[in-house]
Amino acid sequence: MRTLNIVSVCGSGTVTSSMIANKVKDLLEDNGFNAKTVEVNPGGVDGVLSSGTFDMIVHTSPLISTYEIPTINAVGFLTGMGEEEFIEELLETAKDLVG
């Protein structure tokens, strides 16, 4: 199965983005998807996207630009409020990307 490459974004690009990235990776793997993640702050998104092929962005901080790949607001996954909606959108997006 194809591996989904995901950019995880938070304000500093360290703690929160790493936590979300690990939770996203675990959730996707529990649902039959392979995933790799890269963690950055909003200012680092363009550089990361230009350095490789990525399938989606999950973010807890506002993004600086709009992007050609799906972007999913992950605040609900962090706070628990709106978590089910985030999970549903993440899994649906993963299914659409894998085909």
Residue pairs with C-beta under 8 A, 6 or more apart in sequence:
1 32
1 33
1 34
1 98
2 34
2 98
3 34
3 35
3 36
4 28
4 33
4 34
4 35
4 36
4 55
4 56
4 94
4 97
4 98
5 35
5 36
5 37
5 38
5 52
5 53
5 54
5 55
6 21
6 24
6 25
6 35
6 36
6 37
6 38
6 54
6 55
6 56
6 57
6 58
7 37
7 38
7 39
7 40
7 45
7 48
7 49
7 54
7 56
7 57
7 58
8 17
8 18
8 20
8 21
8 24
8 37
8 38
8 39
8 40
8 57
8 58
8 59
8 74
9 17
9 39
9 40
9 41
9 42
9 44
9 45
9 57
9 58
9 59
9 60
9 61
9 63
10 16
10 17
10 20
10 39
10 41
10 59
10 60
10 61
11 41
11 42
11 60
11 61
12 41
13 39
13 40
13 41
13 44
14 39
16 60
16 78
17 39
17 40
17 41
17 60
18 39
19 78
20 58
20 60
20 74
20 77
20 78
21 37
21 38
21 39
21 58
22 37
23 77
24 35
24 37
24 58
24 74
24 77
24 90
25 35
25 36
25 37
27 87
27 90
27 91
28 34
28 35
28 90
28 91
28 94
29 35
31 91
31 94
33 94
33 98
38 48
38 54
40 47
40 48
41 61
42 59
42 61
42 62
42 63
42 64
43 64
45 57
45 63
45 64
45 65
45 67
46 64
46 65
48 54
49 67
49 69
54 69
55 69
55 70
55 97
56 69
56 70
56 71
56 72
56 93
56 94
56 97
57 63
57 67
57 69
57 70
57 71
57 72
58 71
58 72
58 73
58 74
58 77
58 90
59 71
59 72
59 73
59 74
60 73
60 74
60 75
60 78
63 71
70 93
70 97
72 86
72 89
72 90
72 93
73 86
74 86
75 82
75 86
76 82
76 83
76 84
76 85
76 86
77 83
77 86
77 87
